[in-house]
Amino acid sequence: MLKLIKFNLLIIVLMLLHGCSSGATVRGDMQPGDSQTLVDFAYSLTSEQSCHQAGGSWEKVGRRQKAACVLPTSDRGKRCSDNKQCEVACIVSKRGIKTGDAVEGQCHHSTNLFGCKARVVDGVARPTLCID
């Protein structure tokens, strides 16, 4: 009886996993609230062809100039006061902003997180973070 229960549980788990993986790599399959972020989705696209199919560009990024898929965000340039309001990040690019200043940011333009950026959380500038 226990073996039958384990077998049925295994079948159910496999069916659930199969239903979750369509194998599609097109960006249109992403829905608001998906557990996979746009950045994670971009990094999951490991070929130039799958990147282009998803609407991205295949670029050399970071200090090591490694080829990666960079996807544009649909909310780029939108005013924001918190990362939660953006697909990737709410950033402030004005010079002279200090950590803790009350600021309004803009949603980041792409999934390329390299460079120096100050994020905005709850309307306040966070420390600038530089990613090589």
N, C-alpha and C positions, 0 to 999 in steps of 0.2 A: 504494500500500500504506500509506504514511504517513497519507494522508487518511482511509483506512478505520479505522486505529487511533485517530486523533484523534476521528473520528465516534463510534466505539464507546465511547471514554472519556467523551465528552460525554453520550451516552445513559445510561451507568452513573451519572455524577454527577447528572444530572437525576432519575433513578429514586431515587437515595439521598435527594436533597433532597425529593422528593415524599413519600417514605415518612416523613421526619422531620416534615413539617408537616401535621398533621391539620386545622388551622384551628380546633380546639377551644380555648375560652378558659375552660373550667371547671377549677377547682382540682383536681378528682379525677383529672385526667390527669397531675398531677405525681407523680413517684415518688421515694423516697429515692435520693440519688445523682445526680439530674438535674443537668445542668450549669447550668441556670437557677435562681438562688436565688429564694426566696419573695418577696424585695424586688423583684428584677428582674421577676418575674411580675406583682406588683401594679402596678408602673410601666408594664408593657406593656398593662394594661387601661385604655384611654383613653376609655371611655364609661361612664356611670352604669349602663347596662343590663348590660354585660359584667362590671362590678364586682360587681353584685348577684348575677348568675348564678354567680360564683365564690365567693360567700359573704362578700363584703366590704361595706364601707360607703363611700359617696362623701362625702368630707369636704374641708373647706378646711384645708390644712396649711401650716406654715411661716410665716415673717414676711410673705410675699407673699400668704398665704391663697389659694393656687392649689388648685383642686379636683383631688383625686387619689383613687385607690382605696386603701383601707386594709384589709388582710386580717388577721384574727386568726390567731395561731399556735396550733397544736395542743398545743404544749408550754409554754404560758404559765404562769409561776409555778413551774415545775419547778426543783429545786435543780440547780446546775451549778458547775463550776469552770473552764470554758473555753468560748469561743464555738463551738467545734466540736461541742459537745453540744446545741446549740440550733438551731432553724430560722432565727432572725434574729440574736440576740446573747445572750450571758450578761452581765447587768449587775448592778451592786450599787447600791442606792439609799439605803443608810444614810448619815446625815450623819456627818461627822468621819472618814471613811475617807481615808487618805492613799495616794498613789501608792506602790506597792510593798508595801502591807500584804497579808498573807495573808488572803483572804476567801472566803466562799462566796456565789455569786450566784444569781440567778433568771433563767430564760429570759424574754426580753422578750415582752410581750403582743401585739404587732402589728408590722406592717411600717412603721408611722409612726416614723421615726428622728429626728424633730425634737425639740429640747429638749436638756437637758444630761444626759449619762449617762456613768458610768464603767464600762467593760467589764472583764470578768475573763478573764485569759489565764493558763493554767497555775496557777490558784489564787491569782493575784496581781492586785490592783487596778491597772488602767492609768490614765493621766491622764484626767480628766474631759474629754469632748469635747462642745462645744455646737454644734448644727447649727441654723441659722436657717432 
